């Protein structure tokens, strides 16, 4: 398991690479939490199997994809990020 976190605007992104079930790669996971502009910090989005559980060959690739996906959602304000 490997994790990385960063801030994007009013949001905090937590991205991870989890060992895939039955081995053979890594699954990307992400959590986006609203840090500012809300009465209290709260989770805006969570996906524990980004890209439908696609198996990435390395943890770095899984984390990179999760971070890119989270940044795209924040910029487009799609999904649950409008809370």
C-alpha positions in Angstrom: 0.0 0.0 0.0 1.3 3.4 -0.9 -0.4 6.8 -0.5 0.1 10.4 -1.5 -1.9 13.5 -0.7 -2.0 17.1 -2.1 -4.2 20.2 -2.1 -6.1 21.4 -5.1 -8.0 24.6 -4.5 -10.5 24.1 -1.7 -10.0 20.4 -1.7 -7.6 17.9 -0.2 -6.9 14.8 -2.3 -5.8 11.5 -0.8 -4.7 9.0 -3.4 -3.5 5.4 -2.9 -2.3 2.3 -4.6 -3.6 -0.9 -3.0 -2.4 -4.4 -3.8 -4.8 -5.9 -6.2 -6.8 -9.0 -5.0 -5.0 -12.2 -6.1 -1.9 -10.1 -6.7 -0.9 -9.0 -10.2 -0.8 -5.2 -9.9 -2.3 -2.3 -8.0 -5.7 -0.8 -7.7 -6.1 3.0 -7.5 -8.2 4.6 -4.7 -9.0 8.2 -3.9 -10.7 10.4 -1.4 -11.5 14.1 -1.9 -12.2 16.2 1.1 -13.5 19.8 1.1 -11.2 21.8 3.3 -12.4 25.4 2.7 -15.6 27.1 1.8 -17.7 24.7 3.9 -18.8 24.9 7.6 -16.6 21.9 8.4 -14.3 19.6 6.6 -16.2 16.8 4.9 -15.7 14.1 2.4 -16.8 15.2 -1.0 -16.0 12.0 -3.0 -14.6 8.5 -2.4 -13.7 5.8 -4.8 -11.9 2.7 -3.5 -11.6 1.1 -7.0 -10.9 3.9 -9.5 -11.3 2.9 -13.1 -13.5 0.0 -12.1 -10.7 -1.8 -10.4 -8.2 -1.7 -13.3 -4.9 -3.2 -12.3 -2.0 -0.9 -12.8 1.4 -2.4 -13.2 3.1 -0.1 -10.6 1.9 1.8 -7.5 3.2 5.1 -9.1 0.9 4.7 -12.1 -2.1 3.9 -9.9 -1.5 7.0 -7.8 -0.9 9.2 -10.8 -4.2 8.1 -12.3 -6.1 8.7 -9.1 -4.6 12.1 -8.6 -5.4 13.1 -12.3 -9.0 11.8 -11.9 -9.5 13.8 -8.7 -8.1 17.0 -10.2 -10.3 16.6 -13.2 -13.4 16.2 -11.0 -12.5 19.2 -8.9 -11.9 21.4 -12.0 -15.1 20.3 -13.7 -17.1 20.2 -10.4 -18.7 17.0 -11.4 -20.0 14.2 -9.3 -20.4 14.9 -5.5 -17.8 17.7 -5.4 -20.5 20.5 -5.5 -21.4 20.0 -1.8 
